[in-house]
Amino acid sequence: MNRPLAPSRAHAYALISVGLAISFFTATLCGAWSAATYRLPLSFLYGQSFDWVAICLLASIVLAGLALWKTLQRLITGERLARPLAPLRHAFTVLVLGWLAFLEFAQPFQRLHFEMALGLFGGAWALACLFEVRDAKRTPRILRALDLALFSLCVATVTAESGLRAYAFLQPSPLFVLTGSGPDETIRRFRNKPGEMRFGFPCNSRGYYDQEFFRANQTQDDQLLISIGDSFSVGAVPHALHYTTVLEELTGNTVYNMGVAGIGPPEYASLVALEAAPLKPKGILVSIFIGNDLDVLDVRSEQPDPRLRSWWQSDQVFLFVLPQRLARIRKEGERLVNAGKAQNALPHVVDQDAAAMTAAYPWTADPLLEEASLSEAAFMRLETARALSAYTATPESLELVYRSIQDAKRAAGDIPLYVLLIPDEFQVEDEIWDAVSQQFNQPPQRDRPQTILKAWLRDQKIPYLDLLPVMRAATPLKDGRRHLYHLRDTHWNARGNRLAAESIADFLR
């Protein structure tokens, strides 16, 4: 027997029902309006499927209108439902189930799809409310059981997602870093193709300019280091002369080179989370190139509705991200184990011989033999543009760089993360600096970008190595230039790679 409610409480529940009815009726109108406004492109994109959506939206308007009329009638007449909180419970259930369906079938997030989905949610809510009767005993038992089961499932779902978000905030882990689809897609698009040849050396199966990555077991490799960066990590020298290869010779550690040309700090964080941390190395080295890594845009923040995206875009929801990530890590672990077994079954393959590379590419031994990659005018335009970008940077404008490094640090978890600051050539070569600095009304501090970054890194207690003082102290050759970068190319030559490797080795010691 249902206990009667106090009049004031019953009136409050009736007002809640009316508020929900008005909200959902408005949502159905907005959804139908959006569908009508963009009916031509939507029809072209989705064909007959859009026709069904349009019909459902029209039906939702009718149902929501009936529900609104009925709730207003109940408010006026004082009629009370046997379950006065049923409209609120139905709203919660419909929104959670609709949220899950949207994450599965309406990705990536678009405001148009979201508005149409809310319209459909309004129709579903109205349909559930119209089945509510005054006497609960008249509701079939199976419907009451289904209602309770769905509501419990929705509560558990929201609780699980909220708990995962709280855990990710309190206990940072590589599993709980949300990088979004933007960085992952950029990496996929720009990485080298497996087997692609560079200076006679094939990229591995992951598209990296290095030997195959593998490990014989799932325990942490005390000798493994991973280097992450952009085109500097890809390199412009034979593999035997690349700084990660030289670093292996100097330290005795295995160094995996995860370099992808054209990426930046957000992609570095994604690589740490999804590819480097699962290998459980003893350290991860992330390179920040002053030339272009400071001038990056936060694609996600530039997109509309960032708050909605945090819940309605599947790559931002842990319940969708974690299963995919765990499956990917398991698959990658199996691949690494199989690669290790295959590698152990093969005779040891000696890497490219430095002497042979010198014979094939004489400029690796004598930088004065290098041929320019760019014309003088094109090179100076590039260096001037980079200098103007670097020296107009402020701590506020570097927020995305800071946040990306913090994401990488959280993704690394207990694995030490180091930052390598790579100077641009205009900071190293005096002749280029003299030409570039003339573009400023007042000559700026030559190492200003590094000064800002190092202050922040010290504040965050993140170990870093600034290569600018080391490279500026390099002995000039007979023409008076240091020749650490390829001639008018902006990337290190063999001499620059060797000096970088020696400096990193000293830093790690």
Stockholm file with secondary structure:
# STOCKHOLM 1.0

chainA/1-509         MNRPLAPSRAHAYALISVGLAISFFTATLCGAWSAATYRLPLSFLYGQSFDWVAICLLASIVLAGLALWKTLQRLITGERLARPLAPLRHAFTVLVLGWLAFLEFAQPFQRLHFEMALGLFGGAWALACLFEVRDAKRTPRILRALDLALFSLCVATVTAESGLRAYAFLQPSPLFVLTGSGPDETIRRFRNKPGEMRFGFPCNSRGYYDQEFFRANQTQDDQLLISIGDSFSVGAVPHALHYTTVLEELTGNTVYNMGVAGIGPPEYASLVALEAAPLKPKGILVSIFIGNDLDVLDVRSEQPDPRLRSWWQSDQVFLFVLPQRLARIRKEGERLVNAGKAQNALPHVVDQDAAAMTAAYPWTADPLLEEASLSEAAFMRLETARALSAYTATPESLELVYRSIQDAKRAAGDIPLYVLLIPDEFQVEDEIWDAVSQQFNQPPQRDRPQTILKAWLRDQKIPYLDLLPVMRAATPLKDGRRHLYHLRDTHWNARGNRLAAESIADFLR
#=GR chainA/1-509 SS CCCCCCHHHHHHHHHHHHHHHHHHHHHHHHHHHHHHHTHHHHHHHHTHHHHHHHHHHHHHHHHHHHHHHHHHHHHHHTCCCSSTTHHHHHHHHHHHHHHHHHHHHSCSCCHHHHHHHHHHHHHHHHHHHHTCCSCGGGSCHHHHHHHHHHHHHHHHHHHHHHHHHHHHHHSCCGGGCCCCHHHHHHHHHHSCCTTCEETTEECCTTSCSSSCCCCSSSSCCTTEEEEEESHHHHCSSCGGGSHHHHHHHHHCCEEEEEECTTCCHHHHHHHIIIIIGGGCCSEEEEEEETTTTTSCCCHHHHSSCHHHHHHHSGGGCHHHHHHHHHHHHHHHHHHHHHHHHHHHHSCCCCCCCHHHHHHHCGGGTCGGGCCCSSCHHHHHHHHHHHHHHHHTCCTTTTHHHHHHHHHHHHHHTTSCEEEEEECCHHHHCHHHHHHHHTTSSSCCCTTHHHHHHHHHHHHHTCCEEECHHHHHTSCCCTTSCCCCBCTTTSSBCHHHHHHHHHHHHHHHC
#=GC SS_cons         CCCCCCHHHHHHHHHHHHHHHHHHHHHHHHHHHHHHHTHHHHHHHHTHHHHHHHHHHHHHHHHHHHHHHHHHHHHHHTCCCSSTTHHHHHHHHHHHHHHHHHHHHSCSCCHHHHHHHHHHHHHHHHHHHHTCCSCGGGSCHHHHHHHHHHHHHHHHHHHHHHHHHHHHHHSCCGGGCCCCHHHHHHHHHHSCCTTCEETTEECCTTSCSSSCCCCSSSSCCTTEEEEEESHHHHCSSCGGGSHHHHHHHHHCCEEEEEECTTCCHHHHHHHIIIIIGGGCCSEEEEEEETTTTTSCCCHHHHSSCHHHHHHHSGGGCHHHHHHHHHHHHHHHHHHHHHHHHHHHHSCCCCCCCHHHHHHHCGGGTCGGGCCCSSCHHHHHHHHHHHHHHHHTCCTTTTHHHHHHHHHHHHHHTTSCEEEEEECCHHHHCHHHHHHHHTTSSSCCCTTHHHHHHHHHHHHHTCCEEECHHHHHTSCCCTTSCCCCBCTTTSSBCHHHHHHHHHHHHHHHC
//
